[in-house]
């Protein structure tokens, strides 16, 4: 298996005019996405909380978290984003993939539309 990198547009909100294309490592095992703090702040994205994260070596780090709007191939969605610091790689996590309605095919390392499902109960009277 290889690593999958894809460029996505990141904006402060769906209607924001300013955007930045960022190349993300697609990590469907990560919950949130991560982009560099400087890029997010330049786009006007503000953090609203701090969260402790555990790195693979067991080290604990604290990072700010906010919300961003992501676009890929004309599809968009909002999701939480971690404000990355020096040494942090931009990651696209599961909540962003779900917000965009996408899944990663690990065999060919491409993103595909997710099969969207609803639960419904009809009661015939």
WOBELPE-V64896 format. One record per residue. N is the residue number from 1. OMEGA is omega in radians with two decimals (* if undefined). Layout:
# WOBELPE-V64896
n=N omega=OMEGA
n=N omega=OMEGA
This chain:
# WOBELPE-V64896
n=1 omega=3.11
n=2 omega=3.09
n=3 omega=-3.14
n=4 omega=3.06
n=5 omega=3.11
n=6 omega=3.05
n=7 omega=3.06
n=8 omega=3.00
n=9 omega=3.09
n=10 omega=3.14
n=11 omega=3.11
n=12 omega=3.12
n=13 omega=-3.12
n=14 omega=-3.07
n=15 omega=-3.12
n=16 omega=3.14
n=17 omega=-3.12
n=18 omega=3.12
n=19 omega=3.09
n=20 omega=3.06
n=21 omega=-3.12
n=22 omega=3.10
n=23 omega=-3.08
n=24 omega=2.89
n=25 omega=3.13
n=26 omega=-3.10
n=27 omega=-3.09
n=28 omega=3.06
n=29 omega=3.08
n=30 omega=-3.14
n=31 omega=-3.10
n=32 omega=3.02
n=33 omega=3.13
n=34 omega=3.02
n=35 omega=-3.12
n=36 omega=-3.12
n=37 omega=-3.10
n=38 omega=3.13
n=39 omega=-3.11
n=40 omega=3.14
n=41 omega=3.10
n=42 omega=3.13
n=43 omega=3.14
n=44 omega=3.13
n=45 omega=-3.10
n=46 omega=3.06
n=47 omega=3.11
n=48 omega=3.07
n=49 omega=3.03
n=50 omega=-3.09
n=51 omega=3.04
n=52 omega=3.10
n=53 omega=3.09
n=54 omega=3.10
n=55 omega=-3.10
n=56 omega=3.14
n=57 omega=3.11
n=58 omega=3.10
n=59 omega=3.08
n=60 omega=3.07
n=61 omega=3.09
n=62 omega=3.11
n=63 omega=3.05
n=64 omega=3.13
n=65 omega=3.07
n=66 omega=3.11
n=67 omega=3.11
n=68 omega=3.06
n=69 omega=-3.08
n=70 omega=3.06
n=71 omega=3.08
n=72 omega=3.13
n=73 omega=3.07
n=74 omega=3.09
n=75 omega=-3.11
n=76 omega=3.08
n=77 omega=3.13
n=78 omega=3.13
n=79 omega=3.05
n=80 omega=3.09
n=81 omega=3.10
n=82 omega=3.10
n=83 omega=-3.08
n=84 omega=3.09
n=85 omega=3.13
n=86 omega=3.14
n=87 omega=3.10
n=88 omega=3.13
n=89 omega=3.05
n=90 omega=-3.12
n=91 omega=3.01
n=92 omega=-3.04
n=93 omega=-3.02
n=94 omega=-3.10
n=95 omega=3.10
n=96 omega=3.09
n=97 omega=3.13
n=98 omega=3.12
n=99 omega=3.11
n=100 omega=-3.11
n=101 omega=-3.08
n=102 omega=3.00
n=103 omega=3.10
n=104 omega=2.99
n=105 omega=-3.05
n=106 omega=-3.12
n=107 omega=3.13
n=108 omega=3.07
n=109 omega=3.09
n=110 omega=3.07
n=111 omega=-3.13
n=112 omega=3.06
n=113 omega=3.12
n=114 omega=3.01
n=115 omega=-3.07
n=116 omega=-3.09
n=117 omega=3.02
n=118 omega=3.00
n=119 omega=-3.09
n=120 omega=3.09
n=121 omega=3.08
n=122 omega=3.09
n=123 omega=3.10
n=124 omega=-3.06
n=125 omega=*
